């Protein structure tokens, strides 16, 4: 039989690992097998045993048969069973090494160590059974501690995972209840779902309860969003119908020549268009382009007409300026009748010329009115000077003045002072009236 040899003992050396109490080392049996067992004359192989507790009861200190050796010398027999002991020792050391490094499964290590411990009482090996038993117990204790720590770590991870998912659920519920930023909120809910799938370690009961809340929140949000867009679709359908009505009217006004009323109506149509809201996306822009084209067509026609009219009005203003130059030369003082005739001819030509630019109307009309006022004032003055009734009235007043002056003179000659004074007073009164009548004639 061949010797498998011993494997080096390893302990964890990485930084950050928790210090683990070390068990006494188990000596290799291969170097001194005779210390731990013997072979009698008939080839029976014994191992020295310490006092041990087994599943079947306590085994007292002494020795027990582990096998028989007939294939060679007794020393070779002991070496054979010593190598088998060292194989067990290596298995225990590997279990411990994996536990120390954190690479091993504590539960699996516990199972393997207990299996080794339970089979140690009947194991066909030669070696320090007491030391190996103590090392196995150390591995079992280590595995128990590791299992407890793993359990606690798992619980911490579970608690953190639960809090993580609870936070995701709370955010989803808030979005479902409050948000109207449909795209942003929808994207966030999808991101929450992706994040949810990465969270591990929550127990099934808690996870199911949280998942129901999350699913309910998503469904609530989707219902609200669906209702919103359904209502929006209705509103857009109404807006589309309204804009089609406005468009029909706008296109019907394109050829209108009632510039002022039509321009005012287009402004109102534009206000109504804005108030109608948005139609469905695939039609709103097309409707707007048609509406704007109709509006632009009308206003371009109006602009062209106004430009042509403004040019005509500017020419009219020049013609009226020429007439004003003629009017300014009228001299009513020289010949009032000739002045009136000339003004009349200018007025007829003025009315025949037509309109001028709006900003020139007041200026030009004012200048013509000044000439008209000048001629009218001169005519009135002449008429007052030649009015027969006014002259007759003045002559009558003059006659009465002369009459009372004569009476006063006769009364003084007769020595009748009182009658003379009365006649003079009456003559003075009629003289005032005469002066007023003569002034009226002169100032007309």
HUBEL-V797682 format. One record per residue. N is the residue number from 0. RES is the residue in three letters. SS is DSSP state (2 for helix, 1 for strand, 0 for the rest). Layout:
N;RES;SS, N;RES;SS
//
This chain:
0;UNK;0, 1;UNK;0, 2;UNK;0, 3;UNK;0, 4;UNK;0, 5;UNK;0, 6;UNK;0, 7;UNK;0, 8;UNK;0, 9;UNK;0, 10;UNK;0, 11;UNK;0, 12;UNK;0, 13;UNK;0, 14;UNK;0, 15;UNK;0, 16;UNK;0, 17;UNK;0, 18;UNK;0, 19;UNK;0, 20;UNK;0, 21;UNK;0, 22;UNK;0, 23;UNK;0, 24;UNK;0, 25;UNK;0, 26;UNK;0, 27;UNK;0, 28;UNK;0, 29;UNK;0, 30;UNK;0, 31;UNK;0, 32;UNK;2, 33;UNK;2, 34;UNK;2, 35;UNK;2, 36;UNK;1, 37;UNK;1, 38;UNK;1, 39;UNK;0, 40;UNK;0, 41;UNK;0, 42;UNK;0, 43;UNK;1, 44;UNK;1, 45;UNK;1, 46;UNK;1, 47;UNK;1, 48;UNK;1, 49;UNK;0, 50;UNK;0, 51;UNK;1, 52;UNK;1, 53;UNK;1, 54;UNK;0, 55;UNK;0, 56;UNK;1, 57;UNK;1, 58;UNK;1, 59;UNK;0, 60;UNK;0, 61;UNK;1, 62;UNK;1, 63;UNK;1, 64;UNK;1, 65;UNK;1, 66;UNK;1, 67;UNK;1, 68;UNK;0, 69;UNK;0, 70;UNK;0, 71;UNK;0, 72;UNK;0, 73;UNK;2, 74;UNK;2, 75;UNK;2, 76;UNK;2, 77;UNK;2, 78;UNK;2, 79;UNK;2, 80;UNK;2, 81;UNK;2, 82;UNK;2, 83;UNK;2, 84;UNK;2, 85;UNK;2, 86;UNK;2, 87;UNK;2, 88;UNK;2, 89;UNK;2, 90;UNK;2, 91;UNK;2, 92;UNK;2, 93;UNK;2, 94;UNK;2, 95;UNK;2, 96;UNK;2, 97;UNK;2, 98;UNK;2, 99;UNK;2, 100;UNK;2, 101;UNK;0, 102;UNK;0, 103;UNK;0, 104;UNK;0, 105;UNK;2, 106;UNK;2, 107;UNK;2, 108;UNK;2, 109;UNK;2, 110;UNK;2, 111;UNK;2, 112;UNK;2, 113;UNK;2, 114;UNK;2, 115;UNK;2, 116;UNK;2, 117;UNK;2, 118;UNK;2, 119;UNK;2, 120;UNK;0, 121;UNK;0, 122;UNK;0, 123;UNK;0, 124;UNK;0, 125;UNK;0, 126;UNK;0, 127;UNK;0, 128;UNK;2, 129;UNK;2, 130;UNK;2, 131;UNK;2, 132;UNK;2, 133;UNK;2, 134;UNK;2, 135;UNK;2, 136;UNK;2, 137;UNK;2, 138;UNK;2, 139;UNK;2, 140;UNK;2, 141;UNK;2, 142;UNK;2, 143;UNK;2, 144;UNK;2, 145;UNK;2, 146;UNK;2, 147;UNK;2, 148;UNK;2, 149;UNK;2, 150;UNK;2, 151;UNK;2, 152;UNK;2, 153;UNK;2, 154;UNK;2, 155;UNK;2, 156;UNK;2, 157;UNK;2, 158;UNK;2, 159;UNK;2, 160;UNK;2, 161;UNK;2, 162;UNK;2, 163;UNK;2, 164;UNK;2, 165;UNK;2, 166;UNK;2, 167;UNK;2, 168;UNK;2, 169;UNK;2, 170;UNK;2, 171;UNK;2, 172;UNK;2, 173;UNK;2, 174;UNK;2, 175;UNK;2, 176;UNK;2, 177;UNK;2, 178;UNK;0, 179;UNK;0, 180;UNK;0, 181;UNK;2, 182;UNK;2, 183;UNK;2, 184;UNK;2, 185;UNK;2, 186;UNK;2, 187;UNK;2, 188;UNK;2, 189;UNK;2, 190;UNK;2, 191;UNK;2, 192;UNK;2, 193;UNK;2, 194;UNK;2, 195;UNK;2, 196;UNK;2, 197;UNK;2, 198;UNK;0, 199;UNK;0, 200;UNK;0, 201;UNK;0, 202;UNK;0, 203;UNK;2, 204;UNK;2, 205;UNK;2, 206;UNK;2, 207;UNK;2, 208;UNK;2, 209;UNK;2, 210;UNK;2, 211;UNK;2, 212;UNK;2, 213;UNK;2, 214;UNK;2, 215;UNK;2, 216;UNK;2, 217;UNK;2, 218;UNK;2, 219;UNK;2, 220;UNK;2, 221;UNK;2, 222;UNK;2, 223;UNK;2, 224;UNK;2, 225;UNK;2, 226;UNK;2, 227;UNK;2, 228;UNK;2, 229;UNK;2, 230;UNK;2, 231;UNK;2, 232;UNK;2, 233;UNK;2, 234;UNK;2, 235;UNK;2, 236;UNK;2, 237;UNK;2, 238;UNK;2, 239;UNK;2, 240;UNK;2, 241;UNK;2, 242;UNK;2, 243;UNK;2, 244;UNK;2, 245;UNK;2, 246;UNK;2, 247;UNK;2, 248;UNK;2, 249;UNK;2, 250;UNK;2, 251;UNK;2, 252;UNK;0, 253;UNK;0, 254;UNK;0, 255;UNK;0, 256;UNK;0, 257;UNK;0, 258;UNK;2, 259;UNK;2, 260;UNK;2, 261;UNK;2, 262;UNK;2, 263;UNK;2, 264;UNK;2, 265;UNK;2, 266;UNK;2, 267;UNK;2, 268;UNK;2, 269;UNK;2, 270;UNK;2, 271;UNK;2, 272;UNK;2, 273;UNK;2, 274;UNK;2, 275;UNK;0, 276;UNK;0, 277;UNK;0, 278;UNK;0, 279;UNK;0, 280;UNK;2, 281;UNK;2, 282;UNK;2, 283;UNK;2, 284;UNK;2, 285;UNK;2, 286;UNK;2, 287;UNK;2, 288;UNK;2, 289;UNK;2, 290;UNK;2, 291;UNK;2, 292;UNK;2, 293;UNK;2, 294;UNK;2, 295;UNK;2, 296;UNK;2, 297;UNK;2, 298;UNK;2, 299;UNK;2, 300;UNK;2, 301;UNK;2, 302;UNK;2, 303;UNK;2, 304;UNK;2, 305;UNK;2, 306;UNK;2, 307;UNK;2, 308;UNK;2, 309;UNK;2, 310;UNK;2, 311;UNK;2, 312;UNK;2, 313;UNK;2, 314;UNK;2, 315;UNK;2, 316;UNK;2, 317;UNK;2, 318;UNK;2, 319;UNK;2, 320;UNK;2, 321;UNK;2, 322;UNK;2, 323;UNK;2, 324;UNK;2, 325;UNK;2, 326;UNK;2, 327;UNK;0, 328;UNK;0, 329;UNK;0, 330;UNK;0, 331;UNK;0, 332;UNK;0, 333;UNK;0, 334;UNK;0, 335;UNK;2, 336;UNK;2, 337;UNK;2, 338;UNK;2, 339;UNK;2, 340;UNK;2, 341;UNK;2, 342;UNK;2, 343;UNK;2, 344;UNK;2, 345;UNK;2, 346;UNK;2, 347;UNK;2, 348;UNK;2, 349;UNK;2, 350;UNK;2, 351;UNK;2, 352;UNK;2, 353;UNK;0, 354;UNK;0, 355;UNK;0, 356;UNK;0, 357;UNK;2, 358;UNK;2, 359;UNK;2, 360;UNK;2, 361;UNK;2, 362;UNK;2, 363;UNK;2, 364;UNK;2, 365;UNK;2, 366;UNK;2, 367;UNK;2, 368;UNK;2, 369;UNK;2, 370;UNK;2, 371;UNK;2, 372;UNK;2, 373;UNK;2, 374;UNK;2, 375;UNK;2, 376;UNK;2, 377;UNK;2, 378;UNK;2, 379;UNK;2, 380;UNK;2, 381;UNK;2, 382;UNK;2, 383;UNK;2, 384;UNK;2, 385;UNK;0, 386;UNK;0, 387;UNK;2, 388;UNK;2, 389;UNK;2, 390;UNK;2, 391;UNK;2, 392;UNK;2, 393;UNK;2, 394;UNK;2, 395;UNK;2, 396;UNK;2, 397;UNK;2, 398;UNK;2, 399;UNK;2, 400;UNK;2, 401;UNK;2, 402;UNK;2, 403;UNK;2, 404;UNK;2, 405;UNK;2, 406;UNK;2, 407;UNK;2, 408;UNK;2, 409;UNK;2, 410;UNK;2, 411;UNK;2, 412;UNK;2, 413;UNK;0, 414;UNK;0, 415;UNK;0, 416;UNK;2, 417;UNK;2, 418;UNK;2, 419;UNK;2, 420;UNK;2, 421;UNK;2, 422;UNK;2, 423;UNK;2, 424;UNK;2, 425;UNK;2, 426;UNK;2, 427;UNK;2, 428;UNK;2, 429;UNK;2, 430;UNK;2, 431;UNK;2, 432;UNK;2, 433;UNK;2, 434;UNK;2, 435;UNK;2, 436;UNK;2, 437;UNK;2, 438;UNK;2, 439;UNK;2, 440;UNK;2, 441;UNK;2, 442;UNK;0, 443;UNK;0
//
